């Protein structure tokens, strides 16, 4: 049994035994002063399980070394569970443990702290299986056949964890609800095989990336951390000469080496929520595109091609109307200047005496007569313009009637259809011109209901001037009566002032009998503005005519736009290139958010499983059992035979 522990340093063991002996001697010397207290303050049971195995990993002997750390003062009886063990050997002087059924019973005397060691062999099932396989130049070779050989040596080690557990774990899912899951796992064992390699015989060594290397002279020690769950395999490969292998030491501890950072699950949930918002945005954009394409499908663009012709006809009509408005503005400007001269000639202060006043009245009467004559002349001028316009309108009406007749006649004959179309266009133009002549004669809005204001006609202007002529003629008659009635000459200056005021109102506008009347100046300015506005409108429409001609392409352009929007919504070809649509984006985001939710669920379940495994490792503190109330620490130490040449 003592030979099973020879792989420990003899010097170290001697030092431990010497220390323990000193403690025991001191304890024996003072034992008579102790008072039995029954229960120690604390017990720590450290179990180290030593397994001696052949070079393939098959166990031959299993020895448990138990180190009891007792705290307190007094004499205590300790019962340490140890079912199925063989003979007990104390490793502490003065410490005499005995078997009692499945327990090891010992009475110890402690003054503060006491350390007690014993060992025993056991046939208890081990939690870890070790399998070693050797290959020389690619061929599996028994360990005994490797000694003294040379070649490319590969050593494979497989560890199998037999501590399988079934458990129920609880965690919070991605939906915030508590969930349970049935899991199967192995209690974590951190295993560290240590390969001691002779650097004078072994070269070109290949080891796993996780291997840790320690060098002492020409001896290379490779430590390979492994956590079998339930199985793990590692290797060491090298060029070997005169093969000899030192014994392999494997340390194993119940421990979960590292735990992943599961806090990323919260970040993934935030990412999922953000992607869900993006998916809803894509769905909203898809609804907008569907609304646009639906509205476009209801558009009637059949009349777009003729819009340019209509604009051209309107441009021509505006030009003619602008010319007429400009002529009226010039006429009104002449009338304004004439009245301005008459008003300037009226000055009552010049009459210093009655005789002078009579003469002045005579002059005023003459001036009024001239004004009446001039105004009558203007009325006659307008009569001529009206007659000319009516003649033009009558001629235009005749032409319109003839054009309509030609249209009706030629439309019946297919061979004359082009001519019928030409006359139809002519008829439409004559109709527009007829409207403009009506506006010129009787007033109105040249372009129909629109931004341009309505304008007065020639008849309205003639009526106004005719009224002025009648008024001036009446004024001349009145002046004549005043002139003939000398007795009334004293009132003449006031009459002239009233006349002058009336003429000023006629020129500049004002209030007559409580009604505001515009003057010839306002009429002139208004007609000038109308003429300028019509000119600008004509120029603007003329400049846009070429652009408006592209309206004929609008139906095709809108159809292409509808196809592009549909491809953007549901995917399709755009300019020969296939593009995914918003439906693809929305579906992909839906799948991603679902997968993220499942991933978070898996991570939360993994976190719960990790916690369960860590708790299981923390709870695996004894191989044989612990004294009541004791804390335990457990470790395993395997020693596998090496390969040696025989002398």
C-alpha positions in Angstrom: 0.0 0.0 0.0 2.9 2.3 0.8 4.2 1.8 -2.7 1.1 3.4 -4.1 2.2 6.8 -2.9 5.8 6.7 -4.1 5.1 9.3 -6.9 5.0 12.0 -4.2 8.3 13.5 -3.1 9.9 11.6 -0.4 11.3 14.7 1.1 8.0 16.4 1.1 6.3 13.4 2.8 9.0 13.3 5.4 8.6 17.0 6.2 4.8 16.5 6.6 5.2 13.4 8.8 7.8 15.3 11.0 5.4 18.2 11.4 2.5 15.9 12.3 4.6 14.1 14.7 5.5 17.3 16.5 1.9 18.2 16.7 1.0 14.8 18.1 3.8 14.9 20.7 2.6 18.3 21.8 -0.9 17.1 21.9 0.0 14.1 24.0 2.0 16.2 26.4 -1.0 18.4 27.2 -3.9 15.9 26.8 -4.4 15.6 30.5 -5.4 19.3 30.7 -8.2 19.0 28.1 -11.9 18.8 28.9 -14.1 17.0 26.5 -16.5 19.4 24.8 -18.4 16.9 22.7 -18.7 18.9 19.5 -15.8 20.8 17.8 -16.3 24.3 16.6 -15.5 23.3 12.9 -14.4 20.4 10.9 -12.9 20.5 7.4 -12.6 17.1 5.6 -10.1 17.2 2.7 -10.2 14.0 0.6 -7.6 13.3 -2.0 -8.3 10.2 -4.1 -5.1 8.6 -5.5 -5.5 6.3 -8.5 -2.7 4.1 -9.7 -3.3 2.9 -13.3 -1.4 1.2 -16.1 -0.2 3.1 -19.2 -3.6 2.7 -20.9 -5.5 4.3 -17.9 -7.0 1.1 -16.4 -7.0 1.6 -12.6 -5.1 -0.9 -10.4 -5.3 0.7 -7.0 -7.5 3.4 -5.5 -6.4 5.0 -2.2 -8.2 7.8 -0.3 -6.1 10.1 1.9 -8.3 11.9 4.4 -7.1 15.1 6.1 -9.3 16.1 9.0 -8.9 19.7 10.2 -10.5 20.2 13.5 -11.1 23.5 15.3 -11.9 23.8 19.0 -10.5 23.0 22.4 -11.1 19.6 24.1 -11.5 16.0 23.3 -13.8 15.1 20.4 -15.1 11.9 18.9 -15.3 12.2 15.1 -17.3 9.8 12.9 -16.1 10.0 9.2 -18.3 8.1 6.7 -16.2 5.7 4.6 -18.3 2.9 3.2 -16.5 0.0 1.5 -13.0 0.9 2.4 -10.2 -1.6 3.3 -7.7 -1.4 6.1 -7.1 2.0 7.7 -3.6 3.4 8.1 -3.0 6.4 10.3 -0.6 9.0 8.9 -0.5 11.1 12.2 1.3 10.0 15.3 -1.1 9.6 18.2 -4.1 9.4 15.9 -5.8 6.0 16.0 -8.9 5.8 13.7 -10.9 2.6 13.7 -13.6 1.2 11.5 -17.1 1.0 12.9 -19.5 -0.3 10.2 -19.3 2.2 7.3 -17.7 4.9 9.5 -14.2 5.7 10.6 -14.3 6.6 14.3 -11.5 8.5 16.1 -11.2 10.4 19.3 -8.9 13.5 19.1 -7.5 16.0 21.5 -7.4 19.6 20.1 -6.1 22.8 21.5 -7.3 25.4 18.9 -6.5 23.5 15.7 -5.7 19.9 15.0 -4.7 18.2 11.7 -5.3 14.4 11.4 -4.4 12.2 8.4 -5.3 8.6 7.5 -5.4 6.5 4.4 -7.4 3.6 3.1 -7.9 1.6 -0.1 -11.3 1.5 -1.7 -13.1 -0.2 -4.6 -15.7 2.6 -4.9 -16.6 3.6 -8.4 -14.5 6.5 -9.8 -16.2 9.5 -11.4 -13.7 9.7 -14.2 -12.5 7.1 -16.8 -9.1 7.6 -18.4 -8.2 6.0 -21.7 -4.7 6.4 -23.3 -4.0 5.3 -26.9 -0.5 5.4 -28.5 0.3 5.7 -32.2 3.8 5.2 -33.7 4.1 6.4 -37.3 0.3 6.3 -37.6 -0.1 2.8 -36.3 -1.8 2.1 -32.9 0.8 0.5 -30.7 0.7 -1.0 -27.2 2.6 0.9 -24.6 4.9 -2.0 -23.9 5.9 -2.2 -27.6 6.9 1.5 -27.7 10.0 1.2 -25.4 13.2 2.0 -27.2 11.5 2.6 -30.6 11.9 5.8 -32.7 9.4 7.5 -35.0 6.5 10.0 -35.0 4.8 9.4 -31.7 1.2 10.5 -31.0 -0.4 10.1 -27.6 -4.2 10.5 -27.3 -5.9 10.9 -24.0 -9.7 10.6 -23.6 -11.4 11.5 -20.3 -15.0 10.4 -19.6 -17.0 12.1 -16.8 -19.5 9.6 -15.2 -21.2 12.0 -12.9 -24.4 12.5 -15.0 -27.2 14.4 -13.4 -30.8 15.1 -14.3 -32.3 18.4 -13.0 -35.1 20.9 -13.5 -33.9 24.5 -14.1 -35.9 27.7 -13.9 -35.3 30.8 -15.9 -37.0 33.9 -17.3 -37.7 33.7 -21.1 -37.4 36.5 -23.6 -41.1 37.1 -23.2 -40.6 37.9 -19.5 -42.4 34.7 -18.3 -40.8 32.1 -16.0 -40.0 28.8 -17.6 -38.7 25.4 -16.5 -36.7 22.9 -18.5 -35.5 19.4 -17.9 -31.7 19.2 -18.4 -29.1 16.5 -18.2 -25.5 17.4 -17.5 -22.3 16.1 -15.8 -20.9 17.5 -12.6 -18.0 19.7 -13.9 -14.5 18.2 -13.3 -11.5 20.3 -14.2 -8.8 17.8 -15.3 -5.2 18.7 -15.9 -3.0 15.9 -17.4 0.7 16.7 -17.1 2.9 15.1 -19.7 6.6 15.1 -18.7 8.7 15.0 -21.9 12.4 14.4 -22.2 13.6 17.2 -24.5 16.8 15.3 -25.4 14.7 12.5 -27.0 11.6 14.3 -28.2 11.5 17.1 -30.8 9.0 18.8 -33.1 6.4 18.6 -30.4 2.9 19.5 -31.4 0.4 20.3 -28.6 -3.1 21.7 -28.4 -3.4 25.5 -28.3 -4.7 25.3 -24.7 -1.6 23.5 -23.4 0.5 25.2 -20.8 4.3 24.5 -21.0 6.7 24.5 -18.0 10.5 23.9 -18.7 13.0 22.6 -16.1 16.3 22.0 -17.8 15.7 19.6 -20.6 12.4 18.4 -19.1 9.3 19.8 -20.8 6.0 19.5 -18.9 2.8 20.1 -20.9 -0.3 20.7 -18.9 -3.6 20.2 -20.9 -6.7 21.6 -19.2 -9.7 19.5 -20.0 -13.4 19.5 -18.8 -15.0 16.3 -20.1 -18.8 16.8 -20.5 -19.2 13.9 -20.7 -16.1 13.2 -22.9 -13.1 15.1 -24.0 -10.0 14.1 -26.0 -6.6 15.7 -26.4 -3.3 14.7 -27.9 0.4 15.3 -27.9 2.5 14.5 -30.9 6.3 14.5 -31.4 9.3 13.0 -33.1 10.6 10.4 -30.7 14.0 8.7 -30.4 14.6 5.7 -28.1 11.2 6.1 -26.6 10.8 6.4 -22.8 7.9 8.1 -21.2 7.6 9.4 -17.6 4.5 8.5 -15.6 1.5 10.7 -16.5 -0.1 12.7 -13.6 -3.7 13.8 -14.0 -5.2 16.2 -11.4 -9.0 16.4 -11.2 -11.1 18.9 -9.2 -14.9 19.4 -9.0 -14.9 22.9 -10.5 -16.5 24.8 -13.3 -13.5 26.6 -14.8 -15.2 29.6 -16.3 -18.8 30.8 -16.9 -19.8 32.7 -20.0 -21.0 36.3 -19.7 -24.7 35.9 -20.0 -25.4 39.6 -19.6 -25.2 39.9 -23.4 -28.8 38.4 -23.3 -30.1 41.8 -22.1 -28.3 43.5 -25.0 -29.8 41.0 -27.4 -33.3 41.8 -26.1 -32.7 45.5 -26.7 -31.5 44.6 -30.2 -34.6 42.5 -30.8 -36.8 45.4 -29.7 -35.0 47.8 -32.0 -35.3 45.4 -34.9 -39.0 45.0 -34.1 -39.4 48.8 -34.4 -37.6 48.6 -37.8 -39.9 45.8 -38.9 -43.0 47.9 -38.0 -41.4 50.9 -39.9 -40.9 48.7 -43.0 -44.5 47.5 -42.7 -45.7 51.1 -42.5 -43.5 52.1 -45.5 -45.1 49.1 -47.4 -48.6 50.4 -46.6 -47.6 53.9 -47.9 -46.2 52.4 -51.1 -49.4 50.4 -51.6 -51.5 53.6 -51.1 -49.4 55.5 -53.7 -49.5 52.7 -56.3 -53.3 52.3 -55.6 -53.8 56.0 -56.2 -51.7 56.0 -59.3 -53.8 53.1 -60.8 -56.9 55.3 -60.5 -55.4 58.2 -62.4 -56.8 59.0 -65.8 -53.9 60.4 -67.9 -55.5 60.1 -71.3 -56.0 63.8 -71.8 -52.3 64.6 -70.9 -51.2 64.5 -74.6 -53.6 67.3 -75.7 -52.6 69.6 -72.8 -49.8 71.3 -74.8 -52.2 72.2 -77.7 -54.7 73.8 -75.3 -51.9 75.8 -73.6 -50.7 77.1 -77.1 -54.3 78.2 -77.9 -54.6 79.9 -74.6 -51.3 81.7 -75.2 -52.5 83.1 -78.5 -55.8 84.3 -77.0 -53.9 86.0 -74.1 -51.7 87.9 -76.7 -54.8 89.2 -78.5 -56.5 90.2 -75.3 -53.3 91.9 -74.1 -53.2 94.0 -77.3 -56.8 95.1 -76.8 -56.2 96.0 -73.1 -53.1 98.0 -74.1 -55.1 100.0 -76.7 -57.8 100.9 -74.1 -55.1 101.9 -71.6 -53.7 104.3 -74.2 -57.2 105.7 -74.9 -57.9 106.3 -71.3 -54.5 107.9 -70.8 -55.4 110.5 -73.5 -58.7 111.2 -71.8 -56.9 111.7 -68.6 -54.5 114.3 -70.1 -57.4 116.1 -71.7 -59.3 116.4 -68.4 -56.1 117.4 -66.6 -55.7 120.3 -69.0 -59.3 121.4 -68.5 -58.9 121.3 -64.7 -55.7 123.2 -64.9 -57.6 125.9 -66.9 -60.2 126.4 -64.2 -59.1 129.2 -61.8 -61.8 131.2 -60.1 -59.3 133.6 -58.6 -58.7 135.2 -61.9 -62.1 136.8 -61.9 -61.5 140.1 -60.1 -64.7 141.7 -61.2 -68.1 140.8 -62.4 -67.3 141.7 -66.0 -64.2 139.6 -65.8 -66.4 136.8 -64.2 -68.8 137.1 -67.1 -66.0 136.8 -69.5 -64.6 133.9 -67.6 -68.0 132.3 -67.7 -68.1 132.7 -71.4 -64.7 131.1 -71.6 -65.8 128.3 -69.4 -68.9 127.8 -71.5 -66.7 127.7 -74.6 -64.3 125.2 -72.9 -67.3 123.1 -71.8 -68.6 123.1 -75.3 -65.2 122.1 -76.6 -65.0 119.4 -73.9 -68.5 118.1 -74.8 -67.4 118.1 -78.5 -64.2 116.2 -77.7 -66.0 113.7 -75.5 -68.6 113.2 -78.2 -65.7 112.6 -80.6 -64.4 110.0 -78.2 -67.8 108.4 -78.1 -67.9 108.4 -81.9 -64.4 106.9 -81.9 -65.6 104.1 -79.6 -68.7 103.6 -81.8 -66.3 103.0 -84.7 -64.2 100.6 -82.7 -67.4 98.8 -81.5 -68.7 98.5 -85.0 -65.3 97.2 -86.2 -65.2 94.7 -83.4 -68.8 93.6 -84.1 -67.9 93.2 -87.8 -64.9 91.1 -86.9 -67.0 89.0 -84.5 -69.7 88.6 -87.2 -67.0 87.5 -89.7 -65.5 85.2 -87.1 -68.9 83.7 -86.4 -69.4 83.1 -90.1 -66.0 81.5 -90.3 -66.8 79.4 -87.3 -70.1 78.3 -88.8 -68.3 77.3 -92.0 -65.6 75.4 -90.1 -68.3 73.5 -88.2 -70.0 72.8 -91.5 -66.8 71.5 -93.0 -66.2 69.3 -90.0 -69.7 67.9 -90.3 -69.3 67.3 -94.1 -65.8 65.8 -94.0 -66.4 63.6 -91.0 -68.7 61.4 -93.0 -66.0 60.6 -95.6 -63.1 58.5 -94.3 -60.8 59.9 -97.0 -61.4 63.5 -95.7 -60.9 62.6 -92.1 -57.6 64.5 -91.9 -59.2 67.6 -93.4 -62.0 67.2 -90.9 -59.5 67.1 -88.0 -57.8 70.3 -89.4 -61.2 72.1 -89.6 -62.0 70.9 -86.1 -58.8 72.5 -84.8 -59.7 75.7 -86.8 -63.2 75.7 -85.3 -61.7 75.4 -81.8 -59.4 78.3 -82.5 -62.2 80.5 -83.9 -64.3 79.6 -80.9 -61.6 80.9 -78.6 -61.3 84.0 -80.7 -65.1 84.5 -80.6 -64.9 84.5 -76.8 -62.1 87.1 -76.8 -64.1 89.4 -79.1 -67.1 89.0 -76.8 -64.9 90.0 -73.8 -63.5 93.0 -75.8 -67.0 94.2 -76.6 -68.9 93.4 -73.4 -66.2 92.8 -70.9 -65.4 89.7 -68.8 -62.6 87.3 -67.9 -60.5 86.5 -71.0 -59.2 83.1 -69.7 -62.4 82.2 -67.9 -62.4 81.5 -64.2 -58.7 82.0 -63.4 -56.1 84.3 -61.8 -56.5 87.2 -64.3 -59.2 89.8 -63.4 -62.3 90.6 -65.5 -61.9 93.6 -67.8 -64.5 96.1 -69.0 -65.7 96.1 -72.6 -65.8 98.8 -75.2 -69.5 99.2 -74.7 -69.0 99.9 -71.0 -66.3 102.5 -71.8 -68.5 104.1 -74.5 -71.4 104.3 -72.0 -69.2 106.0 -69.5 -67.9 108.5 -72.0 -71.4 109.1 -73.3 -72.5 110.0 -69.8 -69.5 112.3 -69.5 -70.4 114.0 -72.8 -74.0 114.5 -71.7 -72.8 116.0 -68.4 -70.3 118.3 -70.1 -73.0 119.4 -72.6 -75.4 120.1 -69.7 -72.6 122.0 -68.1 -72.2 124.2 -71.2 -75.9 124.8 -71.3 -75.8 125.8 -67.6 -72.9 128.2 -68.2 -74.8 129.7 -71.0 -77.8 130.4 -68.7 -75.4 131.8 -66.1 -73.8 134.0 -68.7 -77.3 135.3 -69.8 -78.4 136.0 -66.3 -76.0 138.6 -65.1 -77.8 138.9 -61.8 -76.6 135.4 -61.0 -73.0 136.1 -62.0 -72.0 136.4 -58.3 -72.5 132.7 -57.9 -70.3 131.8 -60.8 -67.0 131.4 -58.9 -68.6 128.8 -56.6 -70.1 127.0 -59.6 -66.6 126.9 -61.2 -65.2 125.5 -58.1 -67.9 122.8 -58.0 -67.2 122.1 -61.7 -63.5 121.8 -61.1 -64.2 119.5 -58.2 -66.4 117.4 -60.3 -63.8 117.2 -63.0 -61.2 116.3 -60.5 -63.4 113.4 -59.3 -63.8 112.4 -62.9 -60.1 112.4 -63.3 -58.9 111.0 -60.0 -62.0 109.4 -58.6 -63.9 110.3 -55.4 -67.3 110.2 -53.8 -70.4 111.4 -55.5 -73.8 111.2 -53.7 -72.2 108.9 -51.1 -70.9 106.5 -53.8 -67.2 106.0 -54.4 -66.4 106.3 -58.1 -63.0 105.4 -59.8 -61.3 108.0 -61.9 -59.8 107.9 -65.3 -56.3 107.5 -63.7 -57.4 104.4 -61.9 -58.9 103.1 -65.2 -55.7 103.9 -67.1 -53.5 102.2 -64.4 -55.8 99.2 -64.2 -55.8 98.7 -68.0 -52.0 99.1 -68.1 -51.7 96.5 -65.4 -54.0 94.2 -67.2 -52.1 94.6 -70.4 -48.7 93.9 -68.6 -50.1 90.9 -66.8 -51.5 89.4 -70.0 -48.2 90.0 -71.6 -46.3 88.2 -68.8 -48.8 85.3 -68.8 -48.4 85.0 -72.6 -44.6 84.9 -72.3 -44.7 82.4 -69.4 -47.0 80.0 -71.2 -45.0 80.4 -74.4 -41.8 79.5 -72.5 -43.5 76.5 -70.9 -45.0 75.1 -74.1 -41.9 72.9 -75.0 -41.9 71.5 -71.5 -45.6 70.9 -71.5 -45.2 68.9 -74.7 -43.6 66.2 -72.6 -46.9 65.6 -71.0 -47.5 63.2 -73.8 -44.9 61.0 -72.2 -46.6 61.1 -68.8 -48.6 57.9 -69.0 -45.5 55.8 -69.8 -43.5 57.5 -67.1 -46.2 56.9 -64.5 -46.4 53.3 -65.5 -42.6 52.9 -65.1 -42.8 54.6 -61.7 -45.6 52.3 -60.6 -43.5 49.2 -61.6 -40.5 50.6 -59.7 -42.6 51.3 -56.6 -44.1 47.8 -56.8 -40.6 46.3 -57.0 -39.6 48.4 -54.0 -42.5 47.1 -52.1 -42.4 43.4 -53.0 -39.2 42.9 -54.9 -38.5 42.7 -58.6 -36.4 43.8 -61.5 -35.4 47.5 -61.7 -33.3 48.5 -64.8 -32.3 44.8 -65.3 -31.2 44.3 -61.7 -33.3 42.2 -59.2 -33.9 44.0 -55.9 -35.4 42.7 -52.7 -38.6 44.5 -51.6 -39.8 45.8 -48.3 -41.7 42.5 -47.8 -38.4 40.7 -47.9 -36.9 43.2 -45.3 -40.0 42.9 -43.1 -39.9 39.1 -43.3 -36.2 39.0 -42.6 -36.6 41.3 -39.6 -39.4 39.1 -38.3 -37.2 36.0 -38.6 -34.3 37.8 -37.0 -36.3 39.0 -34.0 -37.8 35.5 -33.6 -34.4 34.0 -33.7 -33.0 36.5 -31.3 -35.9 35.7 -28.9 -35.1 32.0 -29.2 -31.4 32.7 -28.8 -32.1 34.7 -25.6 -34.2 31.8 -24.3 -31.4 29.4 -25.1 -28.9 31.7 -23.3 -31.1 32.1 -20.3 -31.6 28.3 -20.1 -27.8 27.9 -20.6 -27.2 30.4 -17.7 -29.6 28.4 -15.5 -27.8 25.2 -16.6 -24.4 26.7 -15.8 -25.6 27.8 -12.4 -26.9 24.2 -11.7 -23.6 22.7 -12.9 -21.6 25.2 -10.7 -23.8 24.3 -7.7 -23.3 20.6 -8.4 -19.5 21.1 -8.5 -19.6 23.1 -5.3 -21.8 20.3 -3.7 -19.4 17.5 -4.8 -17.1 17.8 -1.8 -16.6 14.2 -0.7 -15.8 10.9 -2.4 -16.6 8.7 0.7 -18.6 11.0 2.9 -18.3 13.9 5.4 -18.5 14.0 9.2 -21.7 15.6 10.4 -21.4 19.4 10.1 -18.1 19.3 8.3 -17.0 21.3 5.2 -15.4 19.2 2.5 -12.8 19.6 -0.3 -12.3 16.9 -2.9 -9.6 16.2 -5.5 -8.4 13.3 -7.6 -4.9 12.4 -8.6 -4.3 9.8 -11.2 -0.8 8.3 -11.9 -0.5 6.3 -15.1 2.6 4.1 -15.7 5.2 5.4 -18.1 7.1 3.5 -20.8 10.6 2.3 -19.9 13.2 0.2 -21.7 14.3 -3.0 -19.9 18.0 -3.2 -19.0 
